[in-house]
Amino acid sequence: MYPGQAYKKQNKGYPGAQPNSFGGFAPPPGRPSPGGFVAPPQYGAPMGGYPPQTGYPSSSGVYPPPGGLGLPVGGSTKSPYPGQYSAPYQQPPYQQPPGSTHNHGPQPVPYAQPPSGQAVPPGYTLEHNLRAQQPAANFQLSNCTGRKRALLIGINYAGTKSELKGCLNDVKNIKKFIITYYNFREQDMVILTDDQRDRKMIPTRENILAGMRWLVAGAQPNDSFFLHYSGHGGRAKDNNGDEDDGYDETICPLDYEKAGQIVDDTMHDILVRPLPAGARLTVIFDSCHSGTALDLPYVYSTKGILKEPNLLADGGNMLLSLGTSYLRRDYKNIGESLMSFGKKTFSGKKISEKNKQTKASPADVIMFSGCKDIQTSADAHEGGENTGAMSFAFISTLTKNRQVSYQQLLNGIRDVLVSKYSQKPQLSASHPMDMNLMFMM
């Protein structure tokens, strides 16, 4: 779901929440605080302000590749100027220095410089340390010098009981940001918002799934694709055993009450599985319960290390949730929380290891989410306008300094949010990460 909502957990946090016919839980009433596939129908020109969707299929149903190449980052492995964030430098658990197995080519991904006075990571100079600290995984990083494509989705649910305020502004701001700083082009974007008149540009379930297929179609090594979603998110009962808490994460199309929510398994199958080694997909979910909304198996902490199931921390979070639910007399939530924690206790580690085997990818997929799976994400007011807290923090951090590592970026986002919001943004990936490499897209 989206930030700033009066309720706390969509699937089980607001009194009287009931699953719909699709197995998901609808957003709460009241204002926000809440080879191949079938080509989608031809997209016409959108209503004012947004660019023509020329990257969409022609009337013949064939997907032409978007034109133009992104500007190269540069071939030097010399370290860029560091971002000044407070997180201590950590030895990467899986080193991927420029020129190594997963990070090769004439323009490998460089390291970002650690904060002043801290140790230089192996591989920072041409004397690479190629020793990996765990078994090699079959993946390749993208240097993001190939084609660029973006899918931007913003849903305010205007005129409904679940209306939000900042999602359309998020799309506007993210669009300007990636054009200005990351060389994306308007003609290589598809923008779905609920203020448009062309029905093909409305963020229905059908159009969102079509847009996702378009985004990754014909992907090649070093392409850079970008997906941003701002709207409601939720949870639904897990039916295939890949969730350690028993719930899938979802996003809510404009027509979710009739067409259903879109679960993380579906998005993973469409967006991640088709990608070849070396293709980049960067995803931002500014929505509630979005911590693992793309089912990427490697989740990283602000210390730059891989997060594993933590029963002690999960137990503490559960007790807080139970106390809040008791005060609200939300007895249904108490039962569900106990069942979810029980499942994680007995099978969390096993499921986590299985997902690393079945949901890892040879591609380079990175996702930033607005909060943990059990949290909500805020509909905020920043810089004089309504906006998603996560979207605002992401843009603010990278506008100050784009030459930052993944760890510095994650910490920078959290630094922006920590004074006002309880949500904790997450970073997950389709492969083991060296969090000291420079963020690019």
N, C-alpha and C positions, 0 to 999 in steps of 0.2 A: 504494500500500500504506500501511500504517499505521506510525507512528513507532516507533522503538526496535527495529527488527527486526535480527536478526543478519546477514542478507544485505544487500546494497547495491542491487542492481537486480533487480527481479522478473523481467523478461523475459530478462535475460541476465546477472544478477549472481550467482546462486547456482549452484554446480556441478551439472550434470546437468539443468538446466531444459529441459523439452521443451514445444513448443506442443501445445495440446489440439485436438480436432476442430473447434473453433470459430475457430481461428486465433489464440487468445490464449495466455498463459502463466499457469499456475496459481500460486497463492501457494506459497511454499516449505514443506517439512515442518517440524515442530517448533513450539514456542510462539513467540509474537510477537516476535518481533522480526520475525516477519513484519510550405371548409367542413366537416369533421367527423371523428369517430372512434368506435370502438366503446366504449361505456361499460363500465367494469370491473364485476365482480359487486358486489352490495350488501355494504357493510361493516357487520358487526355490532359490538356493544359490545366493546371490548377488555378484556383482563384487568386487574385492579386497578391503580390508580394513574394510568392515562392517561384523558383525557377522551373522551366519546362522539364518534365521527367524524361529526358531523351534517352536515358540509360535503360528504360523499360522496353519490353519486347515490341517489335514492329507488328503491323497488322497480320503478318504471317505467323506470329507466335514465336519467332526466333529471337533469342537474346543476343543483340550485338554487344561486343565488349565496349565499355565506356572508353572514350578517347582520351589520349594524353597520358603522360607519365608523371609521377610525382617527382619532385626535385630530389636528387640524391643528398644524403646526409653528409657525404664526404668519406674518403677512404682512409683517413688517418686514424690510428689507434691512440693518438695523443689525447689525454684526458681533457674534457671540457671543464669549464669553471663550475665549482660545486654549488649545490643549493645549501643554504645555511639552515638546516633543521636539527633539532635537538637529539634525535635518536642516535644512540651509539653505533659505531660501525661494527658489523658482525661478519665473521668469517663465513662466506657462502657455503651452504651444505652441499651444493652441487655446482662446482666451478665450471663456467663456460666462457673463458677468456677469448678475445679476438684471435681467430686462427685455429681454434680447437674444433673438435668433431662436430659439435652442434652449432658452431658460430664461425663458419668459414666463408670463403669468397673474397672477391677483390675489395668489398666494402663491408667488413664484419661489424657487428654491433659493438660500439666502444663501451668501456667502463665509464661511469660517472665518478668524479673525484670524491673520495670520502671527506667528511668535515676536517678542517684544518687540525693538524697535530695528531691524527689517527693513522693507523697502519695502512699502507698501500696494499690493495688486494693482489693476489697472484694473477698474472696475466695483464697487469696494468701497463707494462712495458713490452717490448718485443721478446723478452725472455719469459715465454709463457710457461706456467705450471699447468701441464695438461692432465694432471692426476685427478680423476673424479673420485669422490668420496662415497659413491654408491654405484650399483650396477648401471651401465649405460642404458639410456632410454632411446627409443627410435624416434627422434624428432629433429627439426631444423629450425633455427631462428630466422626471422625475416628482417632484412635491413630496410624494408618499407620504401624501396626505390622504384617499385613497379606501379601498376595501375592503382588508383584510389577510387573507392566507392563508399557512399554513406547512406544509411537508412535512419531517418530521424522520426520518432513517433512521440506525439504529445496528445494527451487526452484529458480535458478538463471535465468531461461528463456534464456539460452545461445544461442547466434546466432539470437535472435529476436530483434525487435525494442524496446522491453520492458525489456532488459537485466538488471539484478542486479549483484552485485559483492560479497556480504557477506553472502548469505543464506546458502551455503554449509559449510562455516566455522562455522556458528552458530550451525549447526547440529553436527559437529565434537566437538565443544567446550562444548555444552550442554551434549552430550553423555558422554564425559570424566568427566564432573562435577557431573552428577547424579550417575555415577558408583563410583566415588571416595568418595563422601560425603553422599550419600543417599542410598547406598546398592542396587541399581538396577543392573541387570545382563544383559550381552550382549544377552544371549539366550532368554531373555524375552522382547526383543525390536524388533520393526519393523521400518525400516528406509527407507523412500521414498525420493530419490533425483534424479535430472535430469541429473546426470553424470553416471548413471548406464546403463548397456546394457540389463539386464534382464527386459523385458517389465512389469513384475509383480511388479518390484521395482521402476517403474517410477511414479511420482506423478500426474497421470491423475485423472480426477474426479472419475472414477470408482474405482481406487485403493485407493484413499484417503477415500472415503466412506466405502470401504471394511475394510480398516485399522481402521477406527473409530468404526465400529461394532465389530471388533476383540478386540479392546482395552477394551471395557466394558462388553464383553460377560461373563456371569456366575459370575458377581460381587457379593461379599460377604462383610458383615460388617468388617471394619478395613483393607480391601484391599486398596492399594494405586496405582492409575493409573496416568500416566503423559503424557500430549500431548504438544508438542512444534511445532509451525508452523512459518516458516520464509519465506516470499514471498510477492507477491502483495496482496493487499486487496482493496475493493471498496464498492460501495453502489448501491442499486437497489430500485426501488419504492416498498413501503410496500403495500401488497395486503390484509392483514388480520387485520389491525388496531391496531397492538401491538407496534407501534413505535411512540413516541410523536413528532418526527420531520418528519414523513412521509417516512422514508427510512430504509430499511433493510441493515445490514452490511454483507459483503461477503468476501470470500477468492477466489483466482484465481488459479485453477489447471493449470498445464502446457498446457492442451488442452482446456482452458476456451473459446477460440474463437469458437470452434466447439461444445463442450459438455456443455458449460455454467459454470457460477460461482456457488459457493456453498453458499447459504444464511444462515443467523443465525438461522432461524426457523428450517431448516433441521438439522443443527448441534446440536441444542438443543434437537430435537426429538430423534436423534441417541445416543448422548452422555450423556444427563442428565436424560431424562425420564425413561430409563430402570434401573437406579441405585437404589439399596435398601438403607434403612436407615443405616448410619454408613459406607458406602463405600466412599472413597475419590477419587476425580478426580481433579488434579491440571493442569491448562492450561496456556500456555503462547502464546499469539499472538503477534509476532513481525512484524506487518504489519500496513498499513494505515487504518484509519477509524475503528479501532478495539476496541474502548472503551466498547461497549456492544455486541461484536461479538458472544457471546454464549447466549445472551438473558437472563442473570442472573439478577433477579429483585432488588438485594440489592447492591448498589454502594456506596463505602466509600471514605471519604476524608482523607487527610493526618493528620487531627486532630482526626481521629478515629471515626467519627460520620457519620451517614447515610446521603447521599446526596439526596436532593429532587429537583424537578424542580425549577429553579431559573430564573425567567423571566428577572430580571434586568441584571444579568450576561450574559444570552443568548442574550439579546438585544445589549449589548456592543460588544459581539463577532460578532453578525450579522453586526453591523455598520462597524467594521473593515473589515469584509469579503466583504461588499458592496463597500467600498472604494477601496480595492485591485482590485475587479472585474471591477470597473469603469475605473481605470487606465489602465487595460488590454483590455478595450472595450469588456469585457465578459458579454454582456447584458443578455444572457441566464441564467447565474449564478445568476444575480441580481434578476430575476423573481423567480427562484427556491428558493433562500434564503428567500425571502419575504413570499412565500407560506409555507415553512417549519416553519418559526417563527410564522406565523399566526396559523398554526395547533397546535404548542406547546402552544401558548398563550391560546387557547380555550379548549384544551383537555389534556394537558400534565399531570396535577395532576390526572385526572380520569384514564388515561391510566396507569400511574405508579402504582396506587392502584390496578387496575385490574390485572396487571402483577404479583404483589405480591401474588395474589390469584391463578393465573393460571400457573405461571412459577416457583414458589418455588418448592423445592424438599426435601424429607426426607433424601437425601444423603448429603454429605459434599463436595460441588463443589466450588472451588476457582479459579478465573481467574485473571491473570495479563495481561494487554494489553499495547501496546507500546505508545498509545496516546488516546485522546478523539475521539468520533465518527466523529467530524468535522475536525480532524487534520490528517496530514501525519506523517509518522514515518521514521526515517533516516537510510540510507545506509551509515554507518560510516567507519572510519579508526581509529582503536584503537589498541594499543599494537603491532603495526607493521603489522597488517593485516586488510583486509576488514571484517566488521562484522556489524550486526544489533545493533543499539545503545541500544535498550531495552535488548537484550540478553546479551550484554556486561555488562550493569549496574546490571542486575539480578545476574550474576555470580560473579561480583566484590564485590557486597554488601555481599553476603552470604559466599564468600570465606574468607572475613575479620572476620566475626562473624556469625555462624549459629544459635546461641541461642538468636534470636531476636523475638520480637512480630510482628504480621502482620503490625501494624502501623509503627513500626521501620523499617521494611523491605521496605514498600512503600516509606517512607521518605528517606531511604538510596538510593533507586533506583533514586528518583528524585534529590537527592543531586549529584549523579554522572552525571546526564544529564543536570542539570540546567545551567552550565557554557557554554555549547556548543550548546544545542538544545532547540527549543521552545516547543517540544512535551511534554505532561504531562501524564505520565503513570497512568493507572487506576487499581483499584482493585474492583472486583465485586464477589458476592457470591450467592448461591442458597438458603441461609437462613440468618436470622439476625446473625450478628457476634459480638463477644467480641474481639475487635481488640488488646487486651492486652494479649491474649493467645499466646503461642510460635508457630511460624511457623514450620511446619513439613510436610513431604511428603514421 
